[in-house]
């Protein structure tokens, strides 16, 4: 298994219209992540980089890209993180 640094796991946030809808309705953030990253690594990276607690991580691979949908715990707002990232 390849050991990735936290800043290598998260490549960039997804800023599509549907991703913004997920932020507002389901408290989820979407990221393009390294193809070799696993769910535990993605969870640790998001928690450390954005100082939040993650409830759940779902991943999807499309055309050699891995997309991660990260649901935050209810006490943290995805919209606050999105504002810091410049998505909203």
N, C-alpha and C positions, 0 to 999 in steps of 0.2 A: 504494500500500500504506500502511495506517495504522500508524504507529509506536507501539507500546504500551510502557509502562513495565513493569518486571519484576513489580511488585506489582499491576499491573492484569491481567496474564496469568492468574495463578492466582487463582481466585475463592475456592474452599474445597475441602477434602478430602472425598472420598466415604467415608461411615462405615457402609455397609451390611454385612450379614453376608458377602456374597460378596466385597466389597472386603477385609475382614479376612482372609478365606481366602487371597486373592491375596498379601497381605503375608506370611503365614506359609509358604505353599507355593512361591511363584514369585518372591519378593523384589520385588514390584511395589506401587506406590502408585497410587491412583486419585484424580483431581482433576476438578472442574468448572472449565473454563477459558473464557476469552473466546472467543466464536464466531469472531473474526477472527484468533486466534492460530494460528501455524503450528508444526510440530513442532520446528523449530530454536529458535524463541522459547520454547516450553514447556521444552525441554531446558535452555537457558541460565537460565531463571527458576528451575527446580528446583535446578540446580547452585549458583546464587548464593544463593538464599534459604535452602537447607537444608544447604549445605556438603557435598554428595555429588557423585559422578560418575555420570552417567546412561549406561546401555548402549543403551537403545532406547525410543522413544516411539510408541505407537499411539493413534489418535484415533477417536472415534465420535460422530456427531451424531444426537441423538434429541430430537425436539420442541423445536427451537430452542435446544438446549443442546449444548455440546461437552464430551465426557468424554475425558480423557486417561489412558491407562494407561502409567505410567512404570516401566520396569525398571531397577533400579540395578545397577551393576557389583558383582561378587561380594565385593569387599573392603568394601562398605558394606551395612549391614543396614536393610531397609525397616522392620523392627520398631523400631529405634532412632528413626527419624524419626517413626513413628507414635506413639511414646510422647511425644515432644516436642510433637506436634500434639494430644495428648489422645485419640487414637483407641483406643489399647490401654491 
